[in-house]
Amino acid sequence: MSSQDRTSGRRKAIRFAGLAAVGALALAGCTPEAQKGWLPLENPDTTNHTRSIMELWNHSWIASLVIGLITWGLALWCIVAYRRRKGDTGYPRQLSYSLPLEVFYTAVPLALIITFFTFSQRTERAIEEPVDSPLVVNVYGKQWAWDFNYDYKGNKRYEQTTQVHQPGLVTDESSIPTLYLPVNVPVKFELNSRDVIHSFWVPAFLQKLDMIPGRTNFIYLTPQVEGEYAGKCAELCGEYHSEMLFKVKVVSEDEFNKQINALPEGEAGDDLNRNGVVPTIDATLPATQEGK
């Protein structure tokens, strides 16, 4: 094969790849999710934290894209401006120093890192700030289901669930566990595990947190929009991890009271853990402090 044929083949491959990329972007833009924004949400105010998380994400990737475009532009400019010219011989000068440029290349990245850190840390602190909550939901993750303990103004109720696994069949999502939450009521989630590491995740809330054996982690939020939301385990936890699903229903306070009052009184505690003991992945690990 001649060098001309190889060059022609490369050009066709590049052209095809470019058309495929443009086509993929065009098709992606046709989906309902893509038309809702860069971070698709049914409502940016689903909880009291979703808007701030969304804004942090959007501003971060926009800033990163601008920085990337400037960096790529400078790299391409150097390739073009300092390429080997016709008639040049030998190597160009390999070393060159410019104090102003070196100060600039040091100061700008530091400023960017400090800016990203400041905004991220500010948002994270606001999200993790403990609040007084009339509703405490103690969630236990287990292979491969969920137990929910409700404590609403001293009314303690629980729901103990078991997922039935049928190999080869799709999970019937109408029968998966349902977590009820009252709208506009602050909620404190206490997250625990009965066996291995799990992760409590409600994508619409834009928050998830690991459930680590022997530790209790906390999430604080206020649901602000009534509706039904999907929940799942976000940590690979065994054979039926993909079926470790649940639903979240945000309802009125009256409906919430009706639903939890239909549950048994009491709580599903640590005595239901695997082997009846509190699991741990490291006996030397210090206990988690609330709100830390």
C-alpha positions as CSV (number, residue, x, y, z in Angstrom):
1,M,0.0,0.0,0.0
2,S,1.4,3.4,-1.0
3,S,1.8,6.2,1.5
4,Q,-0.8,8.2,-0.5
5,D,-3.4,5.4,0.0
6,R,-2.6,5.2,3.8
7,T,-3.0,9.0,4.1
8,S,-6.3,8.8,2.3
9,G,-7.5,6.0,4.5
10,R,-6.6,7.9,7.7
11,R,-8.5,11.0,6.4
12,K,-11.6,8.8,5.8
13,A,-11.4,7.3,9.3
14,I,-11.0,10.8,10.8
15,R,-14.0,12.1,8.8
16,F,-16.1,9.1,9.8
17,A,-15.2,9.5,13.5
18,G,-16.1,13.2,13.3
19,L,-19.5,12.5,11.7
20,A,-20.2,9.7,14.2
21,A,-19.4,12.1,17.1
22,V,-21.6,14.8,15.7
23,G,-24.4,12.3,15.1
24,A,-24.2,11.0,18.7
25,L,-24.4,14.6,20.1
26,A,-27.4,15.3,17.9
27,L,-29.2,12.1,18.9
28,A,-28.4,12.8,22.6
29,G,-30.0,16.3,22.2
30,C,-33.3,14.6,21.2
31,T,-33.8,12.8,24.5
32,P,-36.2,14.2,27.0
33,E,-33.5,14.2,29.7
34,A,-31.1,16.3,27.6
35,Q,-33.8,18.9,27.0
36,K,-34.1,19.5,30.8
37,G,-30.6,21.0,31.1
38,W,-27.0,20.0,31.7
39,L,-27.9,18.3,34.9
40,P,-31.4,16.9,34.2
41,L,-33.8,17.1,37.1
42,E,-37.5,17.1,37.2
43,N,-37.3,20.0,39.7
44,P,-34.1,21.7,40.9
45,D,-35.8,22.3,44.2
46,T,-36.6,18.6,44.9
47,T,-34.9,19.1,48.3
48,N,-33.4,22.1,50.0
49,H,-29.9,21.0,48.7
50,T,-30.5,20.0,45.1
51,R,-30.3,23.5,43.7
52,S,-26.9,24.3,45.4
53,I,-25.5,21.0,44.3
54,M,-26.7,21.5,40.7
55,E,-25.2,25.0,40.6
56,L,-21.9,23.8,41.9
57,W,-21.7,21.1,39.3
58,N,-22.7,23.3,36.4
59,H,-20.4,26.1,37.4
60,S,-17.5,23.6,37.9
61,W,-17.8,22.0,34.5
62,I,-18.3,25.3,32.7
63,A,-15.1,26.6,34.3
64,S,-13.3,23.4,33.5
65,L,-14.4,23.6,29.9
66,V,-13.2,27.2,29.6
67,I,-9.8,26.2,31.1
68,G,-9.6,23.2,28.8
69,L,-10.3,25.3,25.7
70,I,-7.6,27.8,26.7
71,T,-5.1,25.0,27.3
72,W,-5.9,23.2,24.1
73,G,-5.7,26.5,22.2
74,L,-2.3,27.4,23.6
75,A,-1.0,23.9,22.9
76,L,-2.2,24.1,19.2
77,W,-0.7,27.5,18.9
78,C,2.6,26.3,20.1
79,I,2.5,23.4,17.6
80,V,1.7,25.7,14.7
81,A,3.9,28.7,15.7
82,Y,7.0,26.7,16.5
83,R,6.8,23.9,14.0
84,R,9.8,23.0,11.8
85,R,9.9,25.4,8.9
86,K,10.9,24.5,5.4
87,G,14.7,24.7,5.1
88,D,15.3,24.4,8.9
89,T,18.0,22.1,10.0
90,G,18.8,20.7,13.4
91,Y,16.7,21.0,16.5
92,P,15.2,24.3,17.7
93,R,16.4,25.8,21.0
94,Q,15.4,23.4,23.7
95,L,15.5,25.6,26.8
96,S,14.1,29.1,27.3
97,Y,13.2,31.0,30.5
98,S,10.7,33.8,31.2
99,L,10.2,34.8,34.8
100,P,6.8,36.5,34.2
101,L,5.5,33.4,32.4
102,E,6.7,31.0,35.1
103,V,5.0,33.2,37.8
104,F,1.8,33.3,35.7
105,Y,1.8,29.5,35.2
106,T,2.3,29.0,38.9
107,A,-0.1,31.6,40.2
108,V,-3.1,30.9,37.9
109,P,-3.3,27.1,38.8
110,L,-3.1,27.9,42.5
111,A,-5.9,30.5,42.2
112,L,-8.0,28.0,40.3
113,I,-7.5,25.3,42.9
114,I,-8.3,27.6,45.7
115,T,-11.4,28.9,44.0
116,F,-12.7,25.3,43.3
117,F,-11.9,24.3,46.8
118,T,-13.6,27.3,48.4
119,F,-16.9,26.8,46.5
120,S,-16.9,23.0,46.9
121,Q,-16.2,23.3,50.6
122,R,-18.8,25.9,51.2
123,T,-21.5,23.8,49.5
124,E,-20.4,20.7,51.3
125,R,-20.5,22.3,54.7
126,A,-24.0,23.7,54.1
127,I,-25.2,20.2,53.0
128,E,-23.6,18.4,56.0
129,E,-24.6,20.9,58.6
130,P,-26.7,19.0,61.3
131,V,-30.2,20.3,61.8
132,D,-32.9,19.7,64.3
133,S,-35.3,17.2,62.7
134,P,-38.6,16.0,63.9
135,L,-38.2,12.9,61.7
136,V,-35.3,10.5,62.1
137,V,-35.2,7.6,59.7
138,N,-32.7,4.9,60.6
139,V,-31.9,3.0,57.4
140,Y,-30.3,-0.4,57.5
141,G,-28.8,-1.8,54.2
142,K,-28.6,-5.5,53.9
143,Q,-28.0,-8.1,51.2
144,W,-30.1,-7.2,49.3
145,A,-32.9,-5.2,50.8
146,W,-33.6,-2.3,53.3
147,D,-35.0,-1.9,56.8
148,F,-36.6,1.5,57.6
149,N,-37.0,2.7,61.2
150,Y,-39.1,5.9,61.6
151,D,-39.1,8.1,64.7
152,Y,-41.5,11.0,64.0
153,K,-42.1,13.1,67.1
154,G,-41.6,10.1,69.3
155,N,-43.8,7.8,67.2
156,K,-41.5,4.9,66.5
157,R,-42.4,2.5,63.7
158,Y,-40.5,0.2,61.4
159,E,-40.6,-1.7,58.1
160,Q,-38.6,-4.8,57.7
161,T,-38.3,-5.9,54.1
162,T,-37.0,-8.9,52.1
163,Q,-36.2,-8.9,48.4
164,V,-37.3,-12.1,46.7
165,H,-34.8,-13.0,43.9
166,Q,-35.8,-15.0,40.9
167,P,-32.8,-15.6,38.7
168,G,-33.5,-14.7,35.1
169,L,-36.6,-12.6,35.9
170,V,-36.8,-8.8,36.0
171,T,-37.4,-7.3,39.4
172,D,-41.0,-6.3,39.9
173,E,-40.5,-2.7,40.9
174,S,-44.1,-2.4,42.1
175,S,-43.2,-4.6,45.1
176,I,-39.9,-3.1,46.1
177,P,-39.6,-1.3,49.6
178,T,-41.1,2.1,49.9
179,L,-39.6,4.9,52.1
180,Y,-42.2,7.5,53.0
181,L,-41.2,11.1,53.7
182,P,-43.4,14.1,54.6
183,V,-43.0,17.2,52.4
184,N,-41.3,20.3,53.8
185,V,-40.3,18.4,57.0
186,P,-36.5,18.2,57.8
187,V,-35.3,14.6,57.8
188,K,-32.2,13.1,59.5
189,F,-31.1,9.9,58.0
190,E,-29.0,7.5,60.1
191,L,-27.3,5.0,57.7
192,N,-26.1,1.6,58.9
193,S,-25.3,-1.7,57.4
194,R,-26.2,-5.2,58.6
195,D,-23.4,-7.0,56.7
196,V,-21.2,-5.5,54.0
197,I,-20.7,-2.0,52.6
198,H,-23.7,-0.5,50.8
199,S,-24.6,3.0,49.7
200,F,-27.8,4.9,50.1
201,W,-28.7,6.8,46.9
202,V,-31.7,8.7,45.7
203,P,-30.5,10.2,42.4
204,A,-33.2,12.9,42.3
205,F,-31.9,14.2,45.6
206,L,-28.3,14.4,44.2
207,Q,-27.0,12.9,47.5
208,K,-25.7,9.5,48.4
209,L,-23.6,8.2,51.2
210,D,-21.9,4.9,52.1
211,M,-23.3,2.6,54.7
212,I,-20.2,1.1,56.4
213,P,-20.4,-1.9,58.8
214,G,-19.8,-0.7,62.4
215,R,-20.3,3.0,61.6
216,T,-23.3,5.4,61.4
217,N,-23.3,8.0,58.7
218,F,-25.8,10.9,58.4
219,I,-27.7,12.8,55.7
220,Y,-29.7,15.9,56.5
221,L,-32.3,17.2,54.0
222,T,-35.8,18.6,53.5
223,P,-38.0,17.1,50.7
224,Q,-39.7,20.0,49.0
225,V,-41.7,18.4,46.2
226,E,-44.3,15.7,46.5
227,G,-43.7,12.7,44.2
228,E,-42.2,9.3,43.8
229,Y,-38.5,8.9,43.3
230,A,-36.2,5.9,42.6
231,G,-33.6,4.8,45.1
232,K,-30.9,2.2,44.9
233,C,-27.7,0.9,46.4
234,A,-24.7,2.6,44.8
235,E,-22.0,0.2,46.1
236,L,-21.4,-3.2,44.6
237,C,-22.4,-5.5,47.4
238,G,-22.8,-8.9,46.1
239,E,-24.7,-11.1,43.6
240,Y,-28.0,-9.3,43.6
241,H,-26.7,-5.8,44.0
242,S,-28.7,-4.6,41.0
243,E,-31.9,-5.7,42.6
244,M,-31.3,-3.7,45.8
245,L,-33.9,-1.1,44.9
246,F,-36.4,1.0,46.8
247,K,-38.8,3.9,46.2
248,V,-39.1,7.2,48.0
249,K,-42.6,8.7,48.2
250,V,-42.7,12.3,49.4
251,V,-46.3,12.9,50.5
252,S,-48.3,15.3,52.7
253,E,-47.9,15.1,56.4
254,D,-51.4,13.6,56.8
255,E,-50.6,10.9,54.3
256,F,-47.2,10.2,55.9
257,N,-48.8,9.7,59.3
258,K,-51.4,7.4,57.8
259,Q,-48.7,5.3,56.1
260,I,-46.3,4.9,59.1
261,N,-49.2,4.4,61.6
262,A,-50.0,1.3,59.6
263,L,-46.6,-0.1,60.4
264,P,-45.6,-2.1,63.5
265,E,-44.5,-0.2,66.6
266,G,-40.9,-0.4,67.6
267,E,-37.7,-0.7,65.5
268,A,-35.7,-3.3,63.6
269,G,-32.4,-3.0,65.5
270,D,-28.9,-4.4,65.5
271,D,-30.2,-7.8,66.7
272,L,-31.3,-8.5,63.1
273,N,-27.7,-8.0,61.8
274,R,-25.9,-10.9,60.2
275,N,-25.1,-13.4,63.0
276,G,-26.8,-11.0,65.5
277,V,-23.8,-8.8,66.0
278,V,-22.8,-5.3,64.8
279,P,-20.6,-5.9,61.7
280,T,-17.3,-4.1,61.3
281,I,-14.7,-4.0,58.6
282,D,-12.0,-2.7,61.0
283,A,-12.2,-3.2,64.8
284,T,-9.7,-0.3,65.3
285,L,-11.8,2.2,63.3
286,P,-13.1,5.0,65.6
287,A,-16.8,5.5,65.9
288,T,-18.2,8.1,63.6
289,Q,-19.2,11.3,65.3
290,E,-22.6,12.7,64.4
291,G,-22.4,15.4,61.8
292,K,-18.7,14.7,61.0
